[in-house]
């Protein structure tokens, strides 16, 4: 896969200006796109503190490090937090260990749900290495470490796609978009949508239904909810007031209509992928609904992962 990508890069006369071979004992070009002011946390931080950290800084992953040595111990993503809040196996922390006590569970240390054995790259690796690893191991981002396993940066699939955007100039959305889209309605509860996301490995779900401003009964795209939107809601101070009962039911039973984004950016199936990259980067979003130009009906979705696959494969 790596050799195939290198061949494609060379066929475009390396218009993206990337390193195609690793140079011994020198910093690789992965550091050109890496975010270097990485926000980390210790494994003693609580789950709710990490949820707040993600929400306040609009980040999707937090490396967990040893406070003394600075060495990487694990990582927590938005999907780990959603899994904990009712979507998947980590929900057992509430139902079993904390006997359904939501307030107790959210104050448990993050080490109880963080992922260990984290995939990393070194500061000597290349952007080509990063793109290949992301596809081969199905990961959206990872820490960059030095020879002492200390974090020196973070790279995400968005960083890689932005660098390779010129390879996508002649490809239309309809060639790579997903058409079998999982959707839900405005009345869906937060608990239900977190389960939809976790069980289907989704970071975003379109919200569809009848347009209240139209006489038509046909379903249209009404909004969009992402994992980050849910975390933002969870991290909002208005949520804590709902924990008076010491149970999480008041929170997870909230309708997604209360937190969905209604001013949704969309694309058509005829748009070029390079333009999709531009919209995603300018708006800091990683997934776009594809709508019919005439009816505005949802016909697909395109994500940053789809763009990365188009580059690498």
C-alpha positions in Angstrom: 0.0 0.0 0.0 2.8 2.4 0.8 4.6 1.7 -2.5 1.3 2.3 -4.3 0.9 5.7 -2.7 4.5 6.7 -3.4 4.0 5.7 -7.1 0.9 7.9 -7.2 2.7 10.8 -5.6 5.5 10.5 -8.2 3.0 10.4 -11.1 1.7 13.8 -9.9 5.4 15.0 -9.9 5.2 15.2 -6.1 2.9 18.3 -6.3 2.3 17.8 -2.6 6.0 18.2 -1.8 6.3 15.2 0.6 9.1 13.0 1.6 9.0 9.6 -0.1 11.9 8.0 1.7 12.9 8.1 5.3 16.3 9.7 6.1 18.4 8.1 8.8 19.0 10.2 12.0 16.9 13.2 10.8 13.4 14.5 11.6 10.9 13.3 9.1 8.3 15.5 7.3 5.6 14.1 9.6 6.6 16.9 11.9 5.7 19.4 9.3 2.0 18.6 9.7 2.0 17.5 13.4 0.3 19.6 16.0 3.0 20.1 18.6 1.2 21.8 21.5 -0.4 18.5 22.5 -2.9 18.5 25.4 -2.3 15.5 27.7 -3.6 14.3 31.0 -2.6 12.0 33.8 -4.2 8.6 34.4 -5.6 9.9 37.7 -7.7 12.6 36.0 -11.5 11.8 36.2 -13.6 10.7 33.3 -15.7 13.9 33.5 -12.6 16.0 33.6 -11.4 14.5 30.4 -14.9 14.9 28.8 -14.7 18.6 29.8 -11.1 18.9 28.5 -12.2 17.5 25.1 -15.3 19.8 25.0 -13.5 23.0 26.0 -10.6 22.5 23.6 -12.6 20.9 20.7 -10.3 17.9 20.6 -11.2 14.3 19.8 -8.3 12.4 21.5 -6.3 13.0 24.7 -3.0 11.1 25.3 -2.5 9.9 28.9 1.0 10.4 30.1 3.0 9.8 33.3 3.3 13.1 35.1 6.9 12.5 36.2 8.5 11.1 33.0 6.1 12.4 30.4 6.0 9.0 28.8 2.9 7.8 27.0 0.7 5.4 28.9 -2.5 5.3 26.9 -5.1 7.4 25.0 -8.7 8.4 25.3 -10.9 9.3 22.3 -14.4 10.8 22.1 -15.7 7.3 21.2 -14.3 5.9 24.5 -16.2 8.6 26.4 -19.4 7.9 24.4 -19.0 4.1 25.0 -18.8 4.9 28.7 -21.8 7.2 28.7 -24.1 4.4 27.5 -23.1 3.1 24.2 -20.9 0.0 24.7 -18.8 -2.3 26.9 -17.3 0.5 29.1 -20.9 1.3 30.2 -20.4 -1.6 32.6 -18.4 0.8 34.7 -21.7 2.4 35.6 -23.9 -0.6 35.7 -21.6 -3.0 37.5 -18.7 -1.4 39.5 -20.6 1.7 40.4 -24.0 0.0 40.7 -25.8 2.5 38.5 -24.4 5.5 40.4 -23.8 7.9 37.5 -22.2 10.6 39.7 -19.8 8.2 41.2 -18.8 6.7 37.8 -18.0 10.0 36.1 -15.6 10.7 38.9 -13.7 7.5 38.4 -10.1 7.8 37.1 -9.7 7.9 33.3 -7.3 4.9 33.5 -10.4 2.7 33.9 -11.5 3.3 30.3 -8.4 4.5 28.5 -6.9 2.4 25.6 -3.4 1.1 26.1 -0.9 -0.3 23.6 -1.3 2.9 21.6 -0.2 3.0 18.0 2.4 5.7 17.6 4.9 7.0 15.1 8.3 8.6 15.7 9.5 12.0 14.7 11.7 10.4 12.0 8.7 9.0 10.1 7.1 10.5 7.0 3.6 11.7 6.0 3.5 8.7 3.7 4.1 6.4 6.6 1.3 8.1 8.6 -1.2 7.8 5.7 -0.4 4.1 5.3 -0.6 3.3 9.0 -4.0 5.0 9.3 -5.5 2.9 6.6 -3.8 -0.4 7.5 -4.7 -0.1 11.2 -8.0 1.8 10.8 -7.1 4.6 13.1 -7.9 8.3 12.8 -4.9 9.8 14.6 -1.9 9.0 16.8 0.8 10.5 19.0 4.2 11.2 17.6 6.9 10.2 20.1 10.7 10.6 20.4 13.3 8.0 21.3 12.3 8.2 24.9 8.6 7.6 24.2 7.7 11.2 25.1 5.1 12.9 23.0 6.3 15.5 20.6 3.2 15.9 18.4 -0.1 14.6 17.2 -1.2 13.8 13.7 -4.8 13.1 12.5 -6.2 11.9 9.3 -7.4 15.5 8.6 -3.8 16.7 8.7 -2.8 14.0 6.2 -5.7 14.6 3.9 -5.1 18.4 3.8 -1.5 17.7 2.8 -2.5 15.4 -0.1 -5.6 17.4 -1.3 -4.0 18.1 -4.7 -4.2 14.4 -5.5 -8.1 14.6 -5.3 -8.6 17.3 -7.9 -10.4 15.2 -10.5 -12.5 12.9 -8.3 -16.2 13.5 -7.6 -18.0 12.9 -4.4 -20.3 10.3 -5.9 -17.3 8.1 -6.6 -16.4 7.6 -2.9 -19.4 8.6 -0.8 -21.3 6.1 1.3 -24.9 5.7 0.2 -26.1 3.3 2.9 -26.4 6.0 5.6 -27.5 5.4 9.1 -29.8 8.2 10.3 -32.1 9.0 13.1 -34.9 11.4 14.0 -35.0 14.6 16.2 -36.9 12.7 19.0 -34.1 10.1 19.5 -32.6 10.1 23.0 -28.9 10.8 23.6 -28.6 7.3 25.1 -29.9 5.8 21.9 -27.8 7.8 19.5 -24.6 7.0 21.5 -25.5 3.4 21.1 -26.0 3.9 17.3 -22.6 5.5 17.1 -20.6 3.1 19.2 -22.2 -0.1 17.8 -21.7 1.1 14.2 -18.3 2.8 14.7 -19.8 6.1 13.7 -18.6 9.6 14.8 -21.5 11.4 13.2 -25.2 10.7 12.4 -27.5 12.8 10.2 -30.9 13.7 11.7 -33.8 13.4 9.2 -37.6 14.0 9.4 -40.4 16.1 8.0 -39.5 19.7 7.5 -41.8 21.7 9.9 -41.6 24.7 7.6 -42.9 22.7 4.6 -46.2 21.1 3.7 -44.3 18.2 2.2 -44.4 14.9 4.2 -41.1 13.8 2.6 -38.2 13.3 4.9 -35.3 15.8 4.6 -32.1 16.5 6.3 -32.8 18.5 9.5 -29.5 18.4 11.3 -26.4 16.6 12.2 -25.0 15.2 15.5 -21.4 14.3 16.1 -19.6 12.6 18.9 -18.1 16.0 19.8 -21.6 17.6 19.9 -22.6 15.0 22.5 -19.4 15.6 24.5 -20.0 19.4 24.4 -23.5 18.8 25.8 -22.2 16.5 28.5 -19.5 19.1 29.4 -22.0 21.9 29.5 -22.7 23.2 33.1 -26.4 22.9 32.5 -25.9 19.1 32.5 -24.6 19.0 36.0 -27.8 20.5 37.3 -29.6 17.5 36.0 -27.5 15.1 38.1 -29.4 16.1 41.3 -31.0 12.6 41.4 -27.6 11.0 41.4 -28.7 9.1 38.2 -27.8 9.8 34.6 -31.3 9.2 33.2 -32.2 12.9 33.1 -29.1 13.4 30.9 -29.3 10.4 28.5 -33.1 10.9 28.0 -32.6 14.3 26.4 -33.7 14.5 22.7 -31.0 15.0 20.1 -33.0 17.9 18.8 -31.6 19.9 21.8 -28.0 19.6 20.6 -28.0 18.8 16.9 -26.5 21.3 14.5 -29.2 22.7 12.2 -27.0 25.0 10.0 -25.5 22.0 8.2 -22.9 22.3 5.5 -23.6 19.9 2.7 -22.2 18.9 -0.7 -23.6 17.5 -3.9 -22.5 14.3 -5.5 -20.9 16.3 -8.4 -18.5 18.3 -6.1 -14.8 17.6 -6.4 -13.0 16.0 -3.4 -10.5 18.8 -3.3 -13.4 21.2 -2.6 -14.7 18.9 0.1 -11.3 19.0 1.8 -11.4 22.8 1.7 -14.8 22.9 3.3 -13.9 20.4 6.0 -10.7 22.3 6.9 -12.3 25.7 6.9 -15.2 24.6 9.0 -13.2 22.1 11.2 -15.6 19.3 10.4 -14.8 15.8 9.3 -18.0 14.6 7.7 -20.5 16.1 5.2 -24.0 15.0 4.2 -24.5 14.7 0.5 -27.8 16.0 -0.7 -29.7 16.0 -4.0 -29.4 19.4 -5.6 -33.1 19.7 -6.5 -34.9 18.0 -3.6 -32.3 18.6 -0.8 -32.9 15.0 0.2 -30.1 13.1 1.9 -28.5 10.7 -0.6 -25.2 9.9 1.1 -22.4 11.0 3.4 -18.7 11.6 2.9 -16.1 11.6 5.7 -12.4 12.4 6.1 -11.8 8.6 6.2 -13.3 8.3 2.7 -11.0 11.0 1.4 -8.0 9.3 3.0 -8.9 6.0 1.4 -9.1 7.8 -2.0 -5.6 9.1 -1.5 -3.9 5.9 -0.3 -5.8 3.2 -2.3 
